[in-house]
Amino acid sequence: MKAIIISAGQGSRLLPLTLDMPKCLVHVNGRAILDHQIVALRAAGIAEIVVVGGYRYEQLAAHVAAASPRGRVSIVRNPFWAAGSSIGSVWAARAHLDGPFCLLNGDTIFDEGVFDDALAAMRPGVNLVVERLGDAEPDDMLVAVEGGRVAAVAKTLDRAAATHRSLGIVLSPDTAGGGYAAMLEAVIGAPGGTDAYHHAIVDRLARSGQVIALENSGPHWQEIDTPQDIDRWTRDHVESPRATD
């Protein structure tokens, strides 16, 4: 399985930390967000990792080269990162969606157990890792789950219909990527498609019953959008031993 990390954006809410570096290189507990992700993915047995860069691409490429001298992490460029939404980064990495994959947002830190549990529970087709909603936060990617399947995904989903939030992790164990790549082409090619969040791909698949909901109920995770999120991770998380390259 190959992991694809969407890390093209600047992260304006983390300014001035992101004035001179991409969001994924901001340090949390002494380690870049990207490096937290690489450690967790490798601990789950995913050795091949592709990073999609955009903002300050050269700086990110140099970090990837230094962090993975044996080439187990590679990078692709989304030159249009500032002109569209996250679906453009998935499009830039579309060549890597033709087999088993794990796609994740580049601004979220995960305990290793999040990936362990998801990989153990995933089923053929497309899977989305979710968490029961509780109190919704303004930036949540809302999810409606019915009978273990995702029925709809959107930040604009009616709060009354939402049962979960997305962790931003999409997985497929299929040799053909579970039909995700074909739906990517359909969504990005539609009017306004380049401005869509990449979750719009999952939403289109979900509306025909094609997406499994994998519920995370234990391992810790944190989306890093603001300095307060960094403080929250530092306060709530117990660091596990570091993996080696």
N, C-alpha and C positions, 0 to 999 in steps of 0.2 A: 504494500500500500504506500501511496505517495501523499505527503501533506503539502497543501498549498496555503500559504499565509498571505493575506491581503494587507499590505503595509505601505500603501502608496501615499496616504494622506499626511498632512502636516499636524493636525490636532490643535486648532486655534484656541480651544479652551484651556490648553496647557501652556499657553504663552505666559511668560517669556521662555519657558523651558524648551519650546520647540522653535524658537527663533532661528537657531543655528543647527538644528538636527531634526530628523524625522521623528514622529511620535513614537515609533516602535523602538527607538534607541534611548528614550528617557529611562533613567535608572529608577528602579523600585527595589528597596532593600539591597542596594549595592550591585544590582545586575540589570542590564537592559531588558525591557519588556520582551523583545525578540528572543533574548537568550533564555529567559524563563520558559518561553514556549518551546524552544528547541530542546531544552532539558526534559520537559514533560513529555514531549512527543517521542523522544528517544527512549525514555523510560518505559513507554508503552509499546516499544518495539518498532516504531516508525523511523527508519533510518534515512529515507530519501525525502528531502524537504526542499520546496521551491518557495522563494520569497518574491512577492510582487512589489516592486518599488516604484516611486514616482518623485515625490518631494525630496530634494537633496539626494538624488539617486546615487551619485558617485560616492557620497559619504556612506550610504547604506551598503553599496557594493564592496567598499573597502572593509567595512565591519564584517560582512559575511565571509569574505576571503580570509580575514584574520581569525575568525571564530571557527572556521571549518577548513583547515589547511589541507585535509585529504579529500576535499570536494564533495562532502556528503550534503552540503547545503548549496544550492544554486540560486541565481536571481534572474528575473525577467523584468523588463521595463514597461510600465504603463505611461507613455508619453502624454496622455490626455487626462491625467489624474485630476487636474484643476478644472477641466472643462465638463466633467460629467460626474456620475456617482460611482458607487463601489462596483456596479456591474461591469464597468470598463476594465477594472483590474482582473475580474474573472475572465473577461474576454481576452485579455493579454496572456492569460495562462491557459487558454482553451486547449492547447496541444497536450496538456497534462491531465485532461479529463476523460481520456479514452480508456481508462482502466480503473481499478480500485483507488479511491482517493478519500482524503479527509481535508475539507476546506474550512478555514477558520479566519476570523477577523484578527488583524494584527495589533489590536489595542486591548487585548484581554489576557489576563494571567490566570492560569489554571493549576490546581493541584494535579499531580500525576494521575490520581485516581479517576478524574473526569474522563480521560482518554481510555484508561483501562476498562472502566465500566461501559463506556460507549462501544468500544470495539467488541467486547464480550456479548453485548446485547443486540448489536445491529443485525438487520435482516436484509435479504436481497432487495434491490431497488435503491431508493433514496431515503436517508434517515436524517432527522433533525434532533439535536440535543436540546431539551427544554427543561424548565424548572417551574414548579407551581407558582402562581403569580403572587399571592398575598397582596401587599400594598404595591401597586404599580408605580414606577418612577417615570418621570417625563420622557426619558429617552428610550424606554423599553421597546424592543421589537416584540409586539404582542402576538400571541399564538392562540388559536382555538383548537383544542384537542377533543376528538370524539372517538370513543372506542379504541384508543391506542393509536389512532391515526391523526395526522395534522389535517384540519379542515380549512384553515386560513392562516395567513401570516401577513402582518402589516403594522407599521407604527400607528396607522390611523384606524386600526381595528376598533370596533365598538367595545368599550371597556366591559359592557355587560356580557358580551360574547366571549371575551378573552378568558382563558383558563390558565395560561402559562406565559412565560417569557422565553425568548430564544437565547441560548448561550452563544449563538453565532457559529456553531459547528455543524457542518453538513457532511455526511459520510455515505459512501456507497462501496460495497464489497464486490460489485459486479465487474466483469471483464470489459464491459462497454460503458461503465460509469452510470448505470441505472437510468439512462435516458436524460441525465442532467444536461449534458452538452447540447443535445438537440433542442431542449427547452430554452437554454441560454440563447441560441440563435433566434428562436421565435420571439423571446421577450425583448432582446436588444434591438431587433429589427422592426419592432412595432413603433408607432408614433410615440415619441417621448421616451423610448426605451433606453437611451444612453443616460437619462437622468434617474433611472430606477435604482433602488437598492438591490443588491444581489439576492436578497430574500424574496424578491418578486418572482424569481425562477422557482423557488420552493413553493410559493403561493400558487402559481399556475399548475404545478404538478399536484399540489395538495387538493385542489378543487376537483380533481378527477380521482381522488382516493389513493394517490401513488406515494405518499410520504408517511413513513413510520415515525412516531414520536418516541424518543428515547429519554426517559425522565431521569434527570440528575437530582438525587435526593440527599446526597451526603457530601461528596468532595467539594472543597471551597473553590470559588472563582470570583474574579473581580474585573469588570470593565474599567479601564483607566481613561477617564475623560477629563478629570479635573485634579488639582492638587489634593483635594479632599479624598478622592478615590485612592490616591497613593497612601495617604494617612490611614485610610480604612483597611487596606490590605496589610500594611505594617502592623496595625493594631490587632487584627483578627486572625492572621495566618501564622501558623507554626511552620517554620522553614524545614523542609526535608533535606537529607544529605544531598550534596551536589553530585550530579552525574558527570562523568568524564567524557571528553570527545573521543 
